[in-house]
Amino acid sequence: MYPLNAVETIMLAALFAQVILTFGLYVELGRRRYAEFFGHKVQSDEIALKDEAWSDNARKASNSVNNQFQLPVLFYVACLIALWMRISMIEAILAWLFVISRYVHAGIHITTNNVRHRHAAFFAGFAFLAIIWIALLVRFVFGGQ
């Protein structure tokens, strides 16, 4: 392994922060489902093949976990390509803005679930990620660093 420069370290820290968010949401989902299952609010035959028996509280956490395997997948790929192409500071900053938007999105999702606020956080993250991909594409097409 070679030593990472400061910009690469910043990007990898953002990537790890996104992974930590995903694991944290899994823990929260498990906590909510555990409480409902062992509190006898749901029965195993009700939840074996579908999620409808879980409370809205548990489904909010479940939906938030599922969301971590949508847009963030493109983020992970962009991070790897950016590191391979020698990431720029702009891309590293955008990566952190994306991750922050995902934390905000997840926080809204598992609490108030206000769709308007959640959509705003999603759109911000989408925009940050789209800019990263555009920057990578431009560098790839024009051979720039």
C-alpha positions as CSV (number, residue, x, y, z in Angstrom):
1,M,0.0,0.0,0.0
2,Y,1.2,3.4,-0.8
3,P,0.9,6.5,1.4
4,L,-2.3,8.5,0.8
5,N,-2.1,12.2,0.1
6,A,-4.4,14.6,2.0
7,V,-7.1,14.7,-0.7
8,E,-7.2,10.9,-1.0
9,T,-7.5,10.7,2.8
10,I,-10.4,13.2,2.7
11,M,-12.2,11.1,0.1
12,L,-11.7,7.8,1.9
13,A,-12.9,9.4,5.1
14,A,-16.2,10.4,3.3
15,L,-16.5,6.9,2.0
16,F,-16.0,5.4,5.4
17,A,-18.5,7.9,6.9
18,Q,-21.1,6.7,4.4
19,V,-20.4,3.0,5.3
20,I,-20.8,3.9,9.0
21,L,-24.1,5.5,8.3
22,T,-25.3,2.3,6.6
23,F,-24.2,0.1,9.5
24,G,-25.7,2.6,12.0
25,L,-29.0,2.4,10.2
26,Y,-28.9,-1.4,10.3
27,V,-28.3,-1.2,14.1
28,E,-31.3,1.2,14.4
29,L,-33.4,-1.1,12.3
30,G,-32.5,-4.1,14.4
31,R,-33.2,-2.2,17.6
32,R,-36.7,-1.2,16.4
33,R,-37.6,-4.6,15.1
34,Y,-36.2,-6.4,18.2
35,A,-38.4,-4.2,20.5
36,E,-41.5,-5.0,18.4
37,F,-40.8,-8.7,18.0
38,F,-39.9,-9.4,21.6
39,G,-42.5,-7.0,22.8
40,H,-45.0,-9.3,21.0
41,K,-46.3,-6.5,18.7
42,V,-45.7,-8.7,15.7
43,Q,-45.7,-12.4,15.2
44,S,-43.1,-14.3,13.2
45,D,-45.6,-15.6,10.6
46,E,-46.7,-12.0,10.0
47,I,-43.2,-10.8,9.1
48,A,-41.7,-13.9,7.5
49,L,-42.4,-12.8,3.9
50,K,-43.5,-9.2,4.1
51,D,-42.9,-6.0,5.9
52,E,-46.5,-4.7,6.3
53,A,-46.9,-6.2,9.8
54,W,-44.1,-4.0,11.2
55,S,-45.0,-0.6,12.6
56,D,-44.4,2.6,10.7
57,N,-41.5,3.3,13.0
58,A,-39.8,0.0,12.0
59,R,-40.6,0.5,8.3
60,K,-39.1,4.0,8.3
61,A,-35.8,2.5,9.5
62,S,-36.1,-0.4,7.0
63,N,-36.8,2.1,4.1
64,S,-33.8,4.1,5.2
65,V,-31.6,1.1,5.1
66,N,-32.9,0.2,1.6
67,N,-32.1,3.7,0.5
68,Q,-28.4,3.2,1.3
69,F,-28.3,0.7,-1.6
70,Q,-29.6,3.1,-4.2
71,L,-27.8,6.4,-4.8
72,P,-24.9,5.6,-2.4
73,V,-23.9,2.7,-4.7
74,L,-23.1,5.3,-7.4
75,F,-21.1,7.2,-4.7
76,Y,-19.0,4.2,-3.9
77,V,-18.2,3.6,-7.5
78,A,-17.4,7.3,-8.1
79,C,-15.0,7.3,-5.1
80,L,-13.1,4.3,-6.4
81,I,-12.8,5.9,-9.9
82,A,-11.9,9.2,-8.4
83,L,-9.1,7.6,-6.4
84,W,-7.9,5.7,-9.4
85,M,-7.9,8.9,-11.5
86,R,-6.1,11.0,-8.8
87,I,-9.0,12.8,-7.1
88,S,-9.2,16.6,-7.0
89,M,-10.0,18.6,-3.9
90,I,-13.3,19.7,-5.4
91,E,-14.4,16.0,-5.8
92,A,-13.4,15.3,-2.2
93,I,-15.4,18.3,-0.9
94,L,-18.4,17.2,-3.0
95,A,-18.0,13.7,-1.6
96,W,-18.3,15.1,1.9
97,L,-21.3,17.2,0.9
98,F,-23.0,14.1,-0.5
99,V,-22.4,12.2,2.7
100,I,-23.7,15.0,4.9
101,S,-26.8,15.1,2.7
102,R,-27.2,11.3,3.3
103,Y,-27.0,11.7,7.0
104,V,-29.6,14.5,6.9
105,H,-31.8,12.4,4.6
106,A,-31.5,9.3,6.9
107,G,-32.2,11.4,10.0
108,I,-35.4,12.8,8.5
109,H,-36.3,9.4,7.2
110,I,-36.2,7.6,10.6
111,T,-37.7,10.5,12.6
112,T,-40.3,12.8,11.2
113,N,-40.2,11.4,7.7
114,N,-41.3,14.8,6.3
115,V,-41.3,14.0,2.6
116,R,-40.6,17.6,1.6
117,H,-37.6,17.9,3.8
118,R,-36.4,14.4,2.9
119,H,-36.7,15.2,-0.8
120,A,-34.7,18.4,-0.4
121,A,-31.9,16.4,1.3
122,F,-32.1,13.7,-1.4
123,F,-32.0,16.3,-4.2
124,A,-28.9,18.0,-2.7
125,G,-27.1,14.7,-2.5
126,F,-28.2,13.8,-6.0
127,A,-26.8,17.1,-7.2
128,F,-23.5,16.7,-5.4
129,L,-23.1,13.2,-6.8
130,A,-24.0,14.2,-10.3
131,I,-21.4,17.0,-10.2
132,I,-18.8,14.4,-9.1
133,W,-19.7,12.1,-12.0
134,I,-19.6,15.0,-14.5
135,A,-16.2,16.0,-13.2
136,L,-14.9,12.5,-13.6
137,L,-16.4,12.1,-17.0
138,V,-14.8,15.4,-18.2
139,R,-11.4,14.4,-16.8
140,F,-11.8,11.0,-18.5
141,V,-12.8,12.3,-21.9
142,F,-10.2,15.1,-22.0
143,G,-7.5,13.2,-20.2
144,G,-7.0,15.8,-17.5
145,Q,-5.9,15.3,-14.0
